[in-house]
Amino acid sequence: MGTRARREHPDIDESMWTAIDAVIADNRGKPGSIITVLRESQEIAGYLPVELINYISMHMNLPVSEVFGVASFYSLFSMKPKGRHTVRMCLGTACYVKGVKEAMARITNTYQVEEGETSEDRRFSLEGVRCLGACGLAPVMVIGGDTYGDISADKIIDILDKYE
Ligand code: FES
């Protein structure tokens, strides 16, 4: 009797596990279906924690290393939880020159979130991105569907405080 991947995780409730089981059942044995399974599982669970990857590999009868390889290769997959709000800071040249790094440092210090990470309280995920094509507004920040231009380190906390 092999070891069973444990079907438990604080971020995945019973109904999510049931939905994930259905995705696995639909795709098991189909060549190349692991990307579909990971994508749909991430939609259900919000991200792909290690325990979920183990579970999927076991039930898809695939080596864990292979599933990990796929999950880490594609940027669409996240193995870390996302915050309620994703803050994207443009790190393009125009924004850089106009002080986006200082603004970003202010966010890191105020909300305890590093670039590429999510704050403990899952309020914010902070990402650095390439030129957003709005250089005239530099420095530029995007939160969800909202774009903010000419953000300075001094203004930025007032803006972020509106996002609970
Ligand atoms: S460099 Fe930031 S929008 Fe272009």
Backbone and ligand atoms as CSV (ligand in chain L), in Angstrom:
chain,resi,resn,atom,element,x,y,z
A,1,MET,N,N,0.850,-1.203,0.000
A,1,MET,CA,C,0.000,0.000,0.000
A,1,MET,C,C,0.886,1.254,0.000
A,2,GLY,N,N,0.780,2.070,-1.001
A,2,GLY,CA,C,1.627,3.264,-1.103
A,2,GLY,C,C,1.139,4.355,-0.168
A,3,THR,N,N,1.935,5.390,-0.053
A,3,THR,CA,C,1.506,6.497,0.792
A,3,THR,C,C,0.449,7.308,0.038
A,4,ARG,N,N,-0.541,7.732,0.757
A,4,ARG,CA,C,-1.586,8.538,0.132
A,4,ARG,C,C,-1.271,10.014,0.348
A,5,ALA,N,N,-1.386,10.808,-0.703
A,5,ALA,CA,C,-1.208,12.248,-0.515
A,5,ALA,C,C,-2.379,12.722,0.349
A,6,ARG,N,N,-2.072,13.492,1.371
A,6,ARG,CA,C,-3.127,13.898,2.296
A,6,ARG,C,C,-4.017,14.954,1.653
A,7,ARG,N,N,-5.311,14.727,1.820
A,7,ARG,CA,C,-6.277,15.624,1.195
A,7,ARG,C,C,-6.655,16.668,2.227
A,8,GLU,N,N,-5.656,17.447,2.627
A,8,GLU,CA,C,-6.000,18.524,3.547
A,8,GLU,C,C,-5.025,19.685,3.414
A,9,HIS,N,N,-5.594,20.865,3.497
A,9,HIS,CA,C,-4.793,22.077,3.420
A,9,HIS,C,C,-5.667,23.219,3.940
A,10,PRO,N,N,-5.071,24.122,4.739
A,10,PRO,CA,C,-5.902,25.190,5.331
A,10,PRO,C,C,-6.613,26.079,4.304
A,11,ASP,N,N,-6.047,26.190,3.081
A,11,ASP,CA,C,-6.664,27.069,2.086
A,11,ASP,C,C,-7.617,26.338,1.142
A,12,ILE,N,N,-7.749,25.024,1.330
A,12,ILE,CA,C,-8.595,24.261,0.399
A,12,ILE,C,C,-9.675,23.551,1.198
A,13,ASP,N,N,-10.917,23.941,0.955
A,13,ASP,CA,C,-11.990,23.303,1.728
A,13,ASP,C,C,-12.532,22.084,0.970
A,14,GLU,N,N,-13.469,21.403,1.626
A,14,GLU,CA,C,-13.979,20.141,1.091
A,14,GLU,C,C,-14.575,20.295,-0.310
A,15,SER,N,N,-15.316,21.378,-0.511
A,15,SER,CA,C,-15.951,21.525,-1.827
A,15,SER,C,C,-14.895,21.774,-2.906
A,16,MET,N,N,-13.816,22.437,-2.531
A,16,MET,CA,C,-12.729,22.638,-3.503
A,16,MET,C,C,-12.071,21.301,-3.841
A,17,TRP,N,N,-11.838,20.481,-2.823
A,17,TRP,CA,C,-11.236,19.160,-3.088
A,17,TRP,C,C,-12.128,18.351,-4.029
A,18,THR,N,N,-13.429,18.418,-3.800
A,18,THR,CA,C,-14.357,17.670,-4.652
A,18,THR,C,C,-14.259,18.151,-6.102
A,19,ALA,N,N,-14.184,19.477,-6.266
A,19,ALA,CA,C,-14.073,20.029,-7.621
A,19,ALA,C,C,-12.737,19.611,-8.254
A,20,ILE,N,N,-11.685,19.604,-7.461
A,20,ILE,CA,C,-10.364,19.197,-7.978
A,20,ILE,C,C,-10.393,17.715,-8.383
A,21,ASP,N,N,-11.040,16.886,-7.556
A,21,ASP,CA,C,-11.166,15.465,-7.903
A,21,ASP,C,C,-11.852,15.290,-9.254
A,22,ALA,N,N,-12.872,16.117,-9.506
A,22,ALA,CA,C,-13.609,16.013,-10.773
A,22,ALA,C,C,-12.703,16.389,-11.947
A,23,VAL,N,N,-11.887,17.418,-11.758
A,23,VAL,CA,C,-10.953,17.829,-12.810
A,23,VAL,C,C,-9.968,16.694,-13.092
A,24,ILE,N,N,-9.460,16.083,-12.036
A,24,ILE,CA,C,-8.499,14.976,-12.207
A,24,ILE,C,C,-9.174,13.809,-12.934
A,25,ALA,N,N,-10.384,13.482,-12.508
A,25,ALA,CA,C,-11.099,12.356,-13.124
A,25,ALA,C,C,-11.336,12.594,-14.615
A,26,ASP,N,N,-11.604,13.838,-14.984
A,26,ASP,CA,C,-11.838,14.170,-16.393
A,26,ASP,C,C,-10.586,14.044,-17.247
A,27,ASN,N,N,-9.447,14.202,-16.625
A,27,ASN,CA,C,-8.204,14.326,-17.403
A,27,ASN,C,C,-7.221,13.183,-17.232
A,28,ARG,N,N,-7.451,12.329,-16.233
A,28,ARG,CA,C,-6.485,11.274,-15.951
A,28,ARG,C,C,-6.259,10.401,-17.188
A,29,GLY,N,N,-4.987,10.143,-17.495
A,29,GLY,CA,C,-4.677,9.261,-18.617
A,29,GLY,C,C,-4.635,9.963,-19.963
A,30,LYS,N,N,-5.079,11.210,-20.017
A,30,LYS,CA,C,-5.005,11.932,-21.299
A,30,LYS,C,C,-3.626,12.568,-21.420
A,31,PRO,N,N,-2.909,12.266,-22.503
A,31,PRO,CA,C,-1.564,12.831,-22.634
A,31,PRO,C,C,-1.602,14.365,-22.656
A,32,GLY,N,N,-0.668,14.956,-21.963
A,32,GLY,CA,C,-0.550,16.427,-22.002
A,32,GLY,C,C,-1.608,17.169,-21.223
A,33,SER,N,N,-2.387,16.448,-20.437
A,33,SER,CA,C,-3.495,17.139,-19.760
A,33,SER,C,C,-3.085,17.776,-18.433
A,34,ILE,N,N,-1.818,17.596,-18.052
A,34,ILE,CA,C,-1.424,18.108,-16.737
A,34,ILE,C,C,-1.555,19.631,-16.645
A,35,ILE,N,N,-1.307,20.316,-17.760
A,35,ILE,CA,C,-1.430,21.780,-17.730
A,35,ILE,C,C,-2.879,22.179,-17.455
A,36,THR,N,N,-3.801,21.485,-18.095
A,36,THR,CA,C,-5.225,21.754,-17.864
A,36,THR,C,C,-5.583,21.501,-16.395
A,37,VAL,N,N,-5.091,20.392,-15.872
A,37,VAL,CA,C,-5.423,20.051,-14.484
A,37,VAL,C,C,-4.855,21.103,-13.522
A,38,LEU,N,N,-3.617,21.520,-13.763
A,38,LEU,CA,C,-3.019,22.536,-12.885
A,38,LEU,C,C,-3.757,23.869,-13.006
A,39,ARG,N,N,-4.112,24.225,-14.238
A,39,ARG,CA,C,-4.784,25.517,-14.433
A,39,ARG,C,C,-6.154,25.525,-13.751
A,40,GLU,N,N,-6.904,24.460,-13.957
A,40,GLU,CA,C,-8.248,24.424,-13.355
A,40,GLU,C,C,-8.166,24.288,-11.831
A,41,SER,N,N,-7.187,23.541,-11.357
A,41,SER,CA,C,-7.026,23.406,-9.906
A,41,SER,C,C,-6.643,24.743,-9.282
A,42,GLN,N,N,-5.797,25.492,-9.988
A,42,GLN,CA,C,-5.417,26.810,-9.472
A,42,GLN,C,C,-6.618,27.749,-9.453
A,43,GLU,N,N,-7.475,27.638,-10.471
A,43,GLU,CA,C,-8.686,28.461,-10.469
A,43,GLU,C,C,-9.543,28.136,-9.245
A,44,ILE,N,N,-9.594,26.880,-8.894
A,44,ILE,CA,C,-10.419,26.449,-7.765
A,44,ILE,C,C,-9.793,26.877,-6.427
A,45,ALA,N,N,-8.499,26.600,-6.271
A,45,ALA,CA,C,-7.859,26.808,-4.969
A,45,ALA,C,C,-7.215,28.185,-4.814
A,46,GLY,N,N,-7.063,28.920,-5.940
A,46,GLY,CA,C,-6.453,30.240,-5.863
A,46,GLY,C,C,-4.962,30.209,-6.161
A,47,TYR,N,N,-4.299,29.126,-5.799
A,47,TYR,CA,C,-2.884,28.935,-6.103
A,47,TYR,C,C,-2.585,27.450,-5.967
A,48,LEU,N,N,-1.321,27.083,-6.160
A,48,LEU,CA,C,-0.979,25.657,-6.142
A,48,LEU,C,C,-0.008,25.353,-4.997
A,49,PRO,N,N,-0.500,25.159,-3.791
A,49,PRO,CA,C,0.403,24.810,-2.697
A,49,PRO,C,C,1.046,23.438,-2.932
A,50,VAL,N,N,2.175,23.216,-2.298
A,50,VAL,CA,C,2.924,21.961,-2.460
A,50,VAL,C,C,2.033,20.741,-2.245
A,51,GLU,N,N,1.198,20.798,-1.227
A,51,GLU,CA,C,0.340,19.645,-0.913
A,51,GLU,C,C,-0.595,19.324,-2.078
A,52,LEU,N,N,-1.054,20.370,-2.745
A,52,LEU,CA,C,-1.962,20.160,-3.875
A,52,LEU,C,C,-1.203,19.559,-5.059
A,53,ILE,N,N,-0.001,20.025,-5.273
A,53,ILE,CA,C,0.807,19.461,-6.360
A,53,ILE,C,C,1.081,17.979,-6.103
A,54,ASN,N,N,1.409,17.647,-4.867
A,54,ASN,CA,C,1.611,16.229,-4.514
A,54,ASN,C,C,0.357,15.411,-4.779
A,55,TYR,N,N,-0.755,15.960,-4.381
A,55,TYR,CA,C,-2.039,15.271,-4.531
A,55,TYR,C,C,-2.343,15.030,-6.014
A,56,ILE,N,N,-2.159,16.073,-6.812
A,56,ILE,CA,C,-2.435,15.960,-8.243
A,56,ILE,C,C,-1.517,14.927,-8.895
A,57,SER,N,N,-0.235,14.972,-8.544
A,57,SER,CA,C,0.692,14.030,-9.196
A,57,SER,C,C,0.332,12.594,-8.840
A,58,MET,N,N,-0.030,12.376,-7.574
A,58,MET,CA,C,-0.402,11.019,-7.176
A,58,MET,C,C,-1.636,10.532,-7.934
A,59,HIS,N,N,-2.639,11.398,-8.022
A,59,HIS,CA,C,-3.894,10.959,-8.628
A,59,HIS,C,C,-3.878,10.995,-10.155
A,60,MET,N,N,-2.914,11.690,-10.715
A,60,MET,CA,C,-2.733,11.658,-12.176
A,60,MET,C,C,-1.726,10.573,-12.565
A,61,ASN,N,N,-1.202,9.886,-11.565
A,61,ASN,CA,C,-0.154,8.877,-11.804
A,61,ASN,C,C,1.048,9.449,-12.548
A,62,LEU,N,N,1.479,10.612,-12.125
A,62,LEU,CA,C,2.657,11.235,-12.735
A,62,LEU,C,C,3.698,11.489,-11.648
A,63,PRO,N,N,4.986,11.452,-12.003
A,63,PRO,CA,C,6.013,11.738,-10.998
A,63,PRO,C,C,5.869,13.166,-10.460
A,64,VAL,N,N,6.048,13.325,-9.159
A,64,VAL,CA,C,5.941,14.653,-8.547
A,64,VAL,C,C,6.897,15.636,-9.229
A,65,SER,N,N,8.099,15.158,-9.553
A,65,SER,CA,C,9.100,16.057,-10.152
A,65,SER,C,C,8.590,16.625,-11.476
A,66,GLU,N,N,7.862,15.815,-12.211
A,66,GLU,CA,C,7.338,16.274,-13.501
A,66,GLU,C,C,6.269,17.355,-13.294
A,67,VAL,N,N,5.388,17.122,-12.344
A,67,VAL,CA,C,4.310,18.085,-12.101
A,67,VAL,C,C,4.888,19.395,-11.550
A,68,PHE,N,N,5.866,19.278,-10.655
A,68,PHE,CA,C,6.545,20.473,-10.146
A,68,PHE,C,C,7.217,21.231,-11.276
A,69,GLY,N,N,7.835,20.468,-12.178
A,69,GLY,CA,C,8.521,21.080,-13.310
A,69,GLY,C,C,7.563,21.926,-14.134
A,70,VAL,N,N,6.389,21.374,-14.418
A,70,VAL,CA,C,5.396,22.097,-15.217
A,70,VAL,C,C,4.906,23.326,-14.440
A,71,ALA,N,N,4.608,23.128,-13.153
A,71,ALA,CA,C,4.053,24.229,-12.346
A,71,ALA,C,C,5.048,25.373,-12.203
A,72,SER,N,N,6.345,25.055,-12.163
A,72,SER,CA,C,7.300,26.155,-11.996
A,72,SER,C,C,7.743,26.745,-13.338
A,73,PHE,N,N,7.508,26.029,-14.423
A,73,PHE,CA,C,7.947,26.538,-15.728
A,73,PHE,C,C,7.043,27.666,-16.228
A,74,TYR,N,N,5.757,27.510,-16.061
A,74,TYR,CA,C,4.822,28.487,-16.624
A,74,TYR,C,C,4.495,29.572,-15.613
A,75,SER,N,N,4.652,30.837,-16.072
A,75,SER,CA,C,4.449,31.934,-15.130
A,75,SER,C,C,2.981,32.065,-14.723
A,76,LEU,N,N,2.108,31.403,-15.456
A,76,LEU,CA,C,0.692,31.492,-15.100
A,76,LEU,C,C,0.384,30.757,-13.789
A,77,PHE,N,N,1.285,29.866,-13.413
A,77,PHE,CA,C,1.060,29.125,-12.169
A,77,PHE,C,C,1.761,29.793,-10.992
A,78,SER,N,N,1.076,29.810,-9.870
A,78,SER,CA,C,1.666,30.368,-8.670
A,78,SER,C,C,1.619,29.337,-7.554
A,79,MET,N,N,2.759,29.100,-6.932
A,79,MET,CA,C,2.793,28.157,-5.819
A,79,MET,C,C,2.681,28.882,-4.484
A,80,LYS,N,N,2.502,30.196,-4.577
A,80,LYS,CA,C,2.309,30.970,-3.347
A,80,LYS,C,C,0.932,31.609,-3.387
A,81,PRO,N,N,0.334,31.822,-2.216
A,81,PRO,CA,C,-0.978,32.467,-2.214
A,81,PRO,C,C,-0.879,33.900,-2.705
A,82,LYS,N,N,-1.942,34.367,-3.335
A,82,LYS,CA,C,-1.990,35.752,-3.800
A,82,LYS,C,C,-2.737,36.595,-2.772
A,83,GLY,N,N,-2.397,37.891,-2.742
A,83,GLY,CA,C,-3.106,38.798,-1.863
A,83,GLY,C,C,-4.469,39.153,-2.434
A,84,ARG,N,N,-5.302,39.815,-1.622
A,84,ARG,CA,C,-6.612,40.240,-2.120
A,84,ARG,C,C,-6.450,41.268,-3.237
A,85,HIS,N,N,-5.366,42.025,-3.179
A,85,HIS,CA,C,-5.090,43.022,-4.215
A,85,HIS,C,C,-3.673,42.813,-4.734
A,86,THR,N,N,-3.539,42.812,-6.050
A,86,THR,CA,C,-2.196,42.719,-6.636
A,86,THR,C,C,-1.769,44.108,-7.078
A,87,VAL,N,N,-0.666,44.557,-6.517
A,87,VAL,CA,C,-0.129,45.877,-6.832
A,87,VAL,C,C,1.002,45.692,-7.828
A,88,ARG,N,N,0.830,46.256,-9.024
A,88,ARG,CA,C,1.872,46.134,-10.040
A,88,ARG,C,C,2.570,47.465,-10.194
A,89,MET,N,N,3.868,47.443,-9.976
A,89,MET,CA,C,4.656,48.665,-10.090
A,89,MET,C,C,5.492,48.564,-11.360
A,90,CYS,N,N,5.427,49.595,-12.181
A,90,CYS,CA,C,6.191,49.570,-13.422
A,90,CYS,C,C,7.666,49.837,-13.133
A,91,LEU,N,N,8.513,48.920,-13.596
A,91,LEU,CA,C,9.957,49.080,-13.398
A,91,LEU,C,C,10.654,49.477,-14.692
A,92,GLY,N,N,9.864,49.954,-15.671
A,92,GLY,CA,C,10.446,50.421,-16.932
A,92,GLY,C,C,11.310,51.660,-16.696
A,93,THR,N,N,12.064,52.037,-17.712
A,93,THR,CA,C,13.053,53.108,-17.542
A,93,THR,C,C,12.438,54.421,-17.059
A,94,ALA,N,N,11.368,54.856,-17.726
A,94,ALA,CA,C,10.777,56.153,-17.368
A,94,ALA,C,C,10.313,56.152,-15.908
A,95,CYS,N,N,9.692,55.060,-15.491
A,95,CYS,CA,C,9.200,54.983,-14.113
A,95,CYS,C,C,10.360,54.876,-13.123
A,96,TYR,N,N,11.380,54.164,-13.552
A,96,TYR,CA,C,12.564,54.010,-12.710
A,96,TYR,C,C,13.201,55.366,-12.422
A,97,VAL,N,N,13.397,56.121,-13.514
A,97,VAL,CA,C,14.030,57.430,-13.393
A,97,VAL,C,C,13.199,58.356,-12.492
A,98,LYS,N,N,11.868,58.195,-12.549
A,98,LYS,CA,C,10.999,59.088,-11.776
A,98,LYS,C,C,10.754,58.590,-10.349
A,99,GLY,N,N,11.469,57.556,-9.944
A,99,GLY,CA,C,11.446,57.203,-8.523
A,99,GLY,C,C,10.525,56.078,-8.100
A,100,VAL,N,N,10.245,55.162,-9.007
A,100,VAL,CA,C,9.349,54.065,-8.625
A,100,VAL,C,C,9.946,53.195,-7.507
A,101,LYS,N,N,11.264,53.121,-7.474
A,101,LYS,CA,C,11.901,52.284,-6.442
A,101,LYS,C,C,11.628,52.812,-5.028
A,102,GLU,N,N,11.642,54.129,-4.901
A,102,GLU,CA,C,11.360,54.726,-3.584
A,102,GLU,C,C,9.912,54.430,-3.182
A,103,ALA,N,N,9.010,54.546,-4.162
A,103,ALA,CA,C,7.601,54.270,-3.877
A,103,ALA,C,C,7.432,52.810,-3.461
A,104,MET,N,N,8.135,51.949,-4.151
A,104,MET,CA,C,8.038,50.526,-3.848
A,104,MET,C,C,8.594,50.225,-2.453
A,105,ALA,N,N,9.688,50.875,-2.117
A,105,ALA,CA,C,10.289,50.671,-0.789
A,105,ALA,C,C,9.310,51.111,0.301
A,106,ARG,N,N,8.557,52.176,0.009
A,106,ARG,CA,C,7.575,52.652,0.990
A,106,ARG,C,C,6.492,51.592,1.215
A,107,ILE,N,N,6.071,50.961,0.143
A,107,ILE,CA,C,5.066,49.893,0.261
A,107,ILE,C,C,5.639,48.730,1.068
A,108,THR,N,N,6.859,48.341,0.732
A,108,THR,CA,C,7.494,47.216,1.436
A,108,THR,C,C,7.573,47.503,2.933
A,109,ASN,N,N,7.975,48.699,3.283
A,109,ASN,CA,C,8.131,49.025,4.706
A,109,ASN,C,C,6.801,49.157,5.424
A,110,THR,N,N,5.807,49.686,4.736
A,110,THR,CA,C,4.524,49.935,5.400
A,110,THR,C,C,3.700,48.661,5.546
A,111,TYR,N,N,3.715,47.828,4.514
A,111,TYR,CA,C,2.829,46.649,4.542
A,111,TYR,C,C,3.594,45.338,4.675
A,112,GLN,N,N,4.888,45.432,4.909
A,112,GLN,CA,C,5.715,44.222,5.083
A,112,GLN,C,C,5.537,43.259,3.919
A,113,VAL,N,N,5.718,43.778,2.730
A,113,VAL,CA,C,5.622,42.894,1.562
A,113,VAL,C,C,6.743,43.216,0.583
A,114,GLU,N,N,7.537,42.199,0.262
A,114,GLU,CA,C,8.649,42.369,-0.676
A,114,GLU,C,C,8.143,42.173,-2.108
A,115,GLU,N,N,8.913,42.672,-3.053
A,115,GLU,CA,C,8.580,42.453,-4.456
A,115,GLU,C,C,8.506,40.953,-4.734
A,116,GLY,N,N,7.451,40.540,-5.438
A,116,GLY,CA,C,7.286,39.127,-5.777
A,116,GLY,C,C,6.629,38.331,-4.657
A,117,GLU,N,N,6.257,39.021,-3.560
A,117,GLU,CA,C,5.703,38.306,-2.405
A,117,GLU,C,C,4.302,38.813,-2.082
A,118,THR,N,N,3.706,38.143,-1.078
A,118,THR,CA,C,2.386,38.525,-0.587
A,118,THR,C,C,2.506,38.806,0.901
A,119,SER,N,N,1.822,39.840,1.379
A,119,SER,CA,C,1.912,40.165,2.804
A,119,SER,C,C,1.287,39.048,3.637
A,120,GLU,N,N,1.756,38.908,4.880
A,120,GLU,CA,C,1.261,37.874,5.801
A,120,GLU,C,C,-0.257,37.850,5.877
A,121,ASP,N,N,-0.845,39.056,5.943
A,121,ASP,CA,C,-2.303,39.149,6.089
A,121,ASP,C,C,-3.022,38.978,4.742
A,122,ARG,N,N,-2.255,38.691,3.692
A,122,ARG,CA,C,-2.794,38.458,2.343
A,122,ARG,C,C,-3.549,39.656,1.797
A,123,ARG,N,N,-3.193,40.822,2.274
A,123,ARG,CA,C,-3.873,42.006,1.745
A,123,ARG,C,C,-3.302,42.375,0.368
A,124,PHE,N,N,-1.984,42.395,0.263
A,124,PHE,CA,C,-1.352,42.805,-0.993
A,124,PHE,C,C,-0.335,41.791,-1.499
A,125,SER,N,N,-0.343,41.600,-2.833
A,125,SER,CA,C,0.792,40.988,-3.511
A,125,SER,C,C,1.472,42.122,-4.256
A,126,LEU,N,N,2.782,42.141,-4.225
A,126,LEU,CA,C,3.527,43.227,-4.857
A,126,LEU,C,C,4.356,42.680,-6.014
A,127,GLU,N,N,4.157,43.261,-7.194
A,127,GLU,CA,C,4.892,42.781,-8.361
A,127,GLU,C,C,5.557,43.934,-9.102
A,128,GLY,N,N,6.746,43.682,-9.564
A,128,GLY,CA,C,7.400,44.628,-10.469
A,128,GLY,C,C,7.133,44.163,-11.888
A,129,VAL,N,N,6.725,45.063,-12.766
A,129,VAL,CA,C,6.405,44.657,-14.143
A,129,VAL,C,C,7.148,45.533,-15.146
A,130,ARG,N,N,7.173,45.081,-16.399
A,130,ARG,CA,C,7.825,45.860,-17.450
A,130,ARG,C,C,6.953,47.020,-17.868
A,131,CYS,N,N,7.513,47.906,-18.666
A,131,CYS,CA,C,6.822,49.129,-19.107
A,131,CYS,C,C,5.358,48.859,-19.433
A,132,LEU,N,N,4.494,49.643,-18.821
A,132,LEU,CA,C,3.055,49.464,-18.999
A,132,LEU,C,C,2.533,50.295,-20.168
A,133,GLY,N,N,3.416,50.982,-20.840
A,133,GLY,CA,C,3.026,51.758,-22.017
A,133,GLY,C,C,2.335,53.058,-21.680
A,134,ALA,N,N,2.542,53.533,-20.466
A,134,ALA,CA,C,1.945,54.802,-20.060
A,134,ALA,C,C,3.029,55.700,-19.480
A,135,CYS,N,N,4.171,55.743,-20.175
A,135,CYS,CA,C,5.357,56.415,-19.638
A,135,CYS,C,C,5.106,57.895,-19.332
A,136,GLY,N,N,4.167,58.515,-20.066
A,136,GLY,CA,C,3.850,59.919,-19.810
A,136,GLY,C,C,3.325,60.134,-18.399
A,137,LEU,N,N,2.837,59.066,-17.791
A,137,LEU,CA,C,2.282,59.158,-16.433
A,137,LEU,C,C,3.283,58.720,-15.359
A,138,ALA,N,N,4.494,58.420,-15.763
A,138,ALA,CA,C,5.471,57.814,-14.848
A,138,ALA,C,C,5.646,58.606,-13.540
A,139,PRO,N,N,5.857,57.930,-12.442
A,139,PRO,CA,C,5.838,56.473,-12.295
A,139,PRO,C,C,4.412,55.923,-12.192
A,140,VAL,N,N,4.222,54.738,-12.727
A,140,VAL,CA,C,2.880,54.165,-12.847
A,140,VAL,C,C,2.711,52.932,-11.969
A,141,MET,N,N,1.530,52.848,-11.373
A,141,MET,CA,C,1.177,51.691,-10.540
A,141,MET,C,C,-0.221,51.233,-10.946
A,142,VAL,N,N,-0.422,49.917,-10.982
A,142,VAL,CA,C,-1.748,49.385,-11.302
A,142,VAL,C,C,-2.190,48.474,-10.161
A,143,ILE,N,N,-3.406,48.716,-9.661
A,143,ILE,CA,C,-3.971,47.836,-8.637
A,143,ILE,C,C,-5.268,47.289,-9.209
A,144,GLY,N,N,-5.312,45.977,-9.429
A,144,GLY,CA,C,-6.475,45.392,-10.083
A,144,GLY,C,C,-6.683,46.107,-11.406
A,145,GLY,N,N,-7.870,46.687,-11.614
A,145,GLY,CA,C,-8.149,47.387,-12.863
A,145,GLY,C,C,-7.889,48.890,-12.781
A,146,ASP,N,N,-7.325,49.370,-11.675
A,146,ASP,CA,C,-7.114,50.821,-11.512
A,146,ASP,C,C,-5.669,51.197,-11.799
A,147,THR,N,N,-5.509,52.218,-12.639
A,147,THR,CA,C,-4.163,52.698,-12.952
A,147,THR,C,C,-3.925,54.038,-12.263
A,148,TYR,N,N,-2.772,54.182,-11.641
A,148,TYR,CA,C,-2.409,55.441,-10.987
A,148,TYR,C,C,-1.111,55.952,-11.587
A,149,GLY,N,N,-1.115,57.211,-11.989
A,149,GLY,CA,C,0.097,57.802,-12.542
A,149,GLY,C,C,0.691,58.804,-11.570
A,150,ASP,N,N,1.939,59.183,-11.866
A,150,ASP,CA,C,2.622,60.199,-11.077
A,150,ASP,C,C,2.588,59.869,-9.582
A,151,ILE,N,N,2.753,58.623,-9.274
A,151,ILE,CA,C,2.709,58.223,-7.866
A,151,ILE,C,C,4.054,58.569,-7.225
A,152,SER,N,N,3.993,59.120,-6.071
A,152,SER,CA,C,5.233,59.387,-5.347
A,152,SER,C,C,5.195,58.557,-4.078
A,153,ALA,N,N,6.352,58.405,-3.467
A,153,ALA,CA,C,6.403,57.649,-2.224
A,153,ALA,C,C,5.442,58.263,-1.198
A,154,ASP,N,N,5.276,59.585,-1.249
A,154,ASP,CA,C,4.412,60.228,-0.255
A,154,ASP,C,C,2.927,59.971,-0.482
A,155,LYS,N,N,2.538,59.836,-1.746
A,155,LYS,CA,C,1.110,59.641,-2.044
A,155,LYS,C,C,0.679,58.186,-1.924
A,156,ILE,N,N,1.645,57.314,-2.023
A,156,ILE,CA,C,1.289,55.940,-2.308
A,156,ILE,C,C,0.517,55.245,-1.177
A,157,ILE,N,N,0.828,55.618,0.044
A,157,ILE,CA,C,0.161,54.941,1.153
A,157,ILE,C,C,-1.313,55.352,1.231
A,158,ASP,N,N,-1.583,56.628,0.934
A,158,ASP,CA,C,-2.984,57.076,0.888
A,158,ASP,C,C,-3.772,56.267,-0.133
A,159,ILE,N,N,-3.136,55.979,-1.251
A,159,ILE,CA,C,-3.832,55.205,-2.289
A,159,ILE,C,C,-4.064,53.770,-1.806
A,160,LEU,N,N,-3.018,53.140,-1.313
A,160,LEU,CA,C,-3.140,51.727,-0.927
A,160,LEU,C,C,-4.081,51.533,0.266
A,161,ASP,N,N,-4.148,52.516,1.116
A,161,ASP,CA,C,-5.020,52.371,2.290
A,161,ASP,C,C,-6.486,52.189,1.915
A,162,LYS,N,N,-6.847,52.609,0.706
A,162,LYS,CA,C,-8.247,52.442,0.272
A,162,LYS,C,C,-8.567,50.984,-0.070
A,163,TYR,N,N,-7.540,50.184,-0.253
A,163,TYR,CA,C,-7.762,48.777,-0.620
A,163,TYR,C,C,-7.668,47.906,0.619
A,164,GLU,N,N,-8.809,47.466,1.096
A,164,GLU,CA,C,-8.819,46.716,2.359
A,164,GLU,C,C,-8.366,45.274,2.171
L,1,FES,S1,S,8.287,52.940,-18.083
L,1,FES,FE1,FE,6.612,52.826,-16.772
L,1,FES,S2,S,4.949,53.033,-18.096
L,1,FES,FE2,FE,6.622,52.996,-19.415
